[in-house]
Amino acid sequence: MANAPDIRFLDRSSPPHVSTLILLSGLSALAMNIFLPSLPGMTEYYQTDYRVMQLSVAVYLGVNAVLQILIGPISDKFGRRPVILWGLTLFLIATIGCIFAPTAEIFLAFRMGQAAVAVALVLSRAAVRDMYPQDKAASMIGYVTMGMAIVPMIGPAIGGALDEVFGWRANFWMLFILGAICLALVWSDMGETARTSGKTLGRQFREYPELLTSPRFWGYAMAAAFTSGAFFAYLGGAPFVGTEVFNLTPAQLGIYFGAPAVGYLLGNFISGRFSVRVGVNRMVLWGCILNAFGLAVSLSIFLTGNGTVHSFFGLMTFVGLGNGMTIPNATAGMLSVRPHLAGTASGLGGALMIGGGAALSASAGALLGPGTGATPLLWLMFTTSALGVVAIRVVIWRERQLAS
């Protein structure tokens, strides 16, 4: 498409307006974390163990990762619009299932179904790459993924308040209402952005090796996966730390929990303003470094016995800041390795991030228990963030070697 696509709001014959894409990415993030302050109460309601209910994060991320592998090629074949519409419809059905689930096991089954909302994040980013060249796409993805910061920044706080007033199911009713609004908006506003390939679906999947054999794709993907891994570990462990270590109520936890989103908002703003000028590689590098720096400081404070609720959650803003700088730029890099496979690259890169996040989220839940404190979670987060720095440094080193 042209560098300046002709966009008309609520016109299905034109590409989607940026506000539609922001809301889609926001819904995807909100579905991940709005109910987290309710996990202790849900554990009590279903009379099960916290580790079982914490799987509502890990299994969601795991299914999300698998779906992202499928979403990319399917959308490259059939287009972005129909895949998003079907995915949001399935999300609404699964959300109703979560609301009325009589047991923890049935709830977890429908929670896995909610992962269909992955289409919103994957294809909102792919649509941006359809419309813009690499550096401009990095800038636009930064603005689009602000939806992943603005909405979840207040989501846990609202979720905690809804829990205290109406009970945990109110969180899922809110997701259902917002999902229905997004479905109506996509139907009314989102014209097709992809040039469908004309290839069979089997051939679309057989093109994965074209990405898997690209060192540049792997470098960007692993930098994003390791950096975001720190955040996913936080999703799995922070509810336990907040309630068991610092004795926060659901409403208090909801407020503190939004700390990374504040940093993520700033990081996405920085990406939107400076990615074109600074370049993708340097933005990813500085994002990875800031992510690791905040966790190193927090870990040092806890190792000296001076950790508090304010130091734990406050320094998590660096995790959000680093992710906000890394993910849009690394995503634009991944999608630009093979532009004709933008949907496939978005799905595969997202699967690597979310799949690793599922493992780290489950690991965080397994590492934490009575008497452990916050230190095991901080070690896990710092380790994965440091690996993100290594990944992008290797990419930069290799590009310098090829250029010399």
Disulfide bonds with the S-S distance in Angstrom:
none
